[in-house]
Amino acid sequence: MMAIPVTIADDSLLSRKTVRKALPPEWDIELTEACNGKEALAAVAAGKAEVLFLDLTMPELDGFGVLRQLHDHHAKTVVIVISADIQPEARKLVESLGAFRFLHKPLQPDQLRQTLADLGLL
């Protein structure tokens, strides 16, 4: 089996590290990191984001902007939003734009594992 291309998009190095550490060790992936929405979209365009872990609050282009562009271009990327923004409106918007799941920061490894299992990725 081929490794799954995965991108973690978050402007916080600490947050990216937290997501990296929460990834199941047996999950065969090729990991890319993005510091903002533009880098995240570039990773998707380059085929490096079959699964995209996406923060909502980022410089240059926020997570909502990334979701809108993916939604408009029918990208097949599976988006899992990881955000501290727990406003119901944010959550609704994220879901309407096609995100698979909304996970809260700080990320819990068991929540992440369950989400990946729900997707059939584990």
Contacts in CASP RR format, 6 or more apart in sequence:
PFRMAT RR
TARGET T0000
AUTHOR 0000-0000-0000
METHOD contacts of the structure
MODEL  1
MMAIPVTIADDSLLSRKTVRKALPPEWDIELTEACNGKEALAAVAAGKAE
VLFLDLTMPELDGFGVLRQLHDHHAKTVVIVISADIQPEARKLVESLGAF
RFLHKPLQPDQLRQTLADLGLL
1 28 0 8 1.000
3 28 0 8 1.000
3 29 0 8 1.000
3 30 0 8 1.000
4 27 0 8 1.000
4 28 0 8 1.000
4 29 0 8 1.000
4 30 0 8 1.000
4 50 0 8 1.000
4 51 0 8 1.000
4 121 0 8 1.000
5 29 0 8 1.000
5 30 0 8 1.000
5 32 0 8 1.000
5 47 0 8 1.000
5 48 0 8 1.000
5 49 0 8 1.000
5 50 0 8 1.000
5 51 0 8 1.000
6 23 0 8 1.000
6 29 0 8 1.000
6 30 0 8 1.000
6 31 0 8 1.000
6 32 0 8 1.000
6 49 0 8 1.000
6 50 0 8 1.000
6 51 0 8 1.000
6 52 0 8 1.000
6 53 0 8 1.000
7 31 0 8 1.000
7 32 0 8 1.000
7 33 0 8 1.000
7 34 0 8 1.000
7 40 0 8 1.000
7 43 0 8 1.000
7 44 0 8 1.000
7 48 0 8 1.000
7 49 0 8 1.000
7 51 0 8 1.000
7 52 0 8 1.000
7 53 0 8 1.000
8 16 0 8 1.000
8 19 0 8 1.000
8 20 0 8 1.000
8 31 0 8 1.000
8 32 0 8 1.000
8 33 0 8 1.000
8 34 0 8 1.000
8 53 0 8 1.000
9 33 0 8 1.000
9 34 0 8 1.000
9 35 0 8 1.000
9 36 0 8 1.000
9 37 0 8 1.000
9 39 0 8 1.000
9 40 0 8 1.000
9 43 0 8 1.000
9 52 0 8 1.000
9 53 0 8 1.000
9 54 0 8 1.000
9 55 0 8 1.000
9 58 0 8 1.000
9 63 0 8 1.000
9 66 0 8 1.000
10 16 0 8 1.000
10 19 0 8 1.000
10 34 0 8 1.000
10 35 0 8 1.000
10 53 0 8 1.000
10 54 0 8 1.000
10 55 0 8 1.000
10 58 0 8 1.000
10 82 0 8 1.000
11 35 0 8 1.000
11 36 0 8 1.000
11 55 0 8 1.000
11 57 0 8 1.000
11 58 0 8 1.000
11 59 0 8 1.000
12 55 0 8 1.000
15 55 0 8 1.000
15 82 0 8 1.000
15 105 0 8 1.000
16 33 0 8 1.000
18 105 0 8 1.000
18 106 0 8 1.000
18 107 0 8 1.000
19 53 0 8 1.000
19 82 0 8 1.000
19 107 0 8 1.000
19 112 0 8 1.000
20 31 0 8 1.000
21 109 0 8 1.000
22 107 0 8 1.000
22 108 0 8 1.000
22 109 0 8 1.000
22 112 0 8 1.000
23 29 0 8 1.000
23 31 0 8 1.000
23 112 0 8 1.000
24 109 0 8 1.000
24 112 0 8 1.000
24 113 0 8 1.000
24 116 0 8 1.000
24 122 0 8 1.000
26 122 0 8 1.000
27 116 0 8 1.000
27 121 0 8 1.000
27 122 0 8 1.000
29 51 0 8 1.000
30 48 0 8 1.000
32 43 0 8 1.000
32 48 0 8 1.000
32 49 0 8 1.000
34 40 0 8 1.000
34 42 0 8 1.000
34 43 0 8 1.000
35 58 0 8 1.000
36 58 0 8 1.000
36 59 0 8 1.000
36 60 0 8 1.000
36 61 0 8 1.000
37 58 0 8 1.000
37 60 0 8 1.000
37 61 0 8 1.000
37 62 0 8 1.000
37 63 0 8 1.000
37 65 0 8 1.000
37 66 0 8 1.000
38 60 0 8 1.000
38 61 0 8 1.000
40 49 0 8 1.000
40 52 0 8 1.000
40 54 0 8 1.000
40 61 0 8 1.000
40 63 0 8 1.000
40 66 0 8 1.000
41 61 0 8 1.000
41 66 0 8 1.000
41 69 0 8 1.000
41 70 0 8 1.000
43 49 0 8 1.000
43 52 0 8 1.000
44 52 0 8 1.000
44 70 0 8 1.000
44 75 0 8 1.000
44 77 0 8 1.000
49 77 0 8 1.000
50 76 0 8 1.000
50 77 0 8 1.000
50 78 0 8 1.000
51 77 0 8 1.000
51 78 0 8 1.000
51 80 0 8 1.000
51 119 0 8 1.000
51 121 0 8 1.000
52 66 0 8 1.000
52 70 0 8 1.000
52 77 0 8 1.000
52 78 0 8 1.000
52 79 0 8 1.000
52 80 0 8 1.000
53 80 0 8 1.000
53 82 0 8 1.000
54 63 0 8 1.000
54 66 0 8 1.000
54 67 0 8 1.000
54 79 0 8 1.000
54 80 0 8 1.000
54 81 0 8 1.000
54 82 0 8 1.000
54 99 0 8 1.000
55 63 0 8 1.000
55 81 0 8 1.000
55 82 0 8 1.000
55 83 0 8 1.000
56 62 0 8 1.000
56 63 0 8 1.000
56 64 0 8 1.000
56 81 0 8 1.000
56 83 0 8 1.000
56 85 0 8 1.000
56 90 0 8 1.000
56 94 0 8 1.000
57 63 0 8 1.000
57 83 0 8 1.000
57 84 0 8 1.000
57 85 0 8 1.000
63 81 0 8 1.000
64 93 0 8 1.000
64 94 0 8 1.000
64 97 0 8 1.000
66 79 0 8 1.000
67 79 0 8 1.000
67 81 0 8 1.000
67 94 0 8 1.000
67 97 0 8 1.000
67 98 0 8 1.000
67 99 0 8 1.000
68 97 0 8 1.000
69 75 0 8 1.000
70 77 0 8 1.000
70 79 0 8 1.000
70 97 0 8 1.000
70 98 0 8 1.000
71 97 0 8 1.000
71 98 0 8 1.000
78 100 0 8 1.000
78 119 0 8 1.000
78 121 0 8 1.000
79 98 0 8 1.000
79 99 0 8 1.000
79 100 0 8 1.000
80 99 0 8 1.000
80 100 0 8 1.000
80 101 0 8 1.000
80 103 0 8 1.000
80 112 0 8 1.000
80 115 0 8 1.000
81 94 0 8 1.000
81 99 0 8 1.000
81 101 0 8 1.000
81 102 0 8 1.000
81 103 0 8 1.000
82 103 0 8 1.000
82 104 0 8 1.000
82 105 0 8 1.000
82 107 0 8 1.000
83 90 0 8 1.000
83 102 0 8 1.000
83 103 0 8 1.000
83 104 0 8 1.000
83 105 0 8 1.000
84 104 0 8 1.000
84 105 0 8 1.000
86 104 0 8 1.000
91 102 0 8 1.000
94 102 0 8 1.000
95 102 0 8 1.000
100 115 0 8 1.000
100 119 0 8 1.000
101 115 0 8 1.000
101 118 0 8 1.000
103 111 0 8 1.000
103 112 0 8 1.000
103 115 0 8 1.000
113 122 0 8 1.000
116 122 0 8 1.000
END
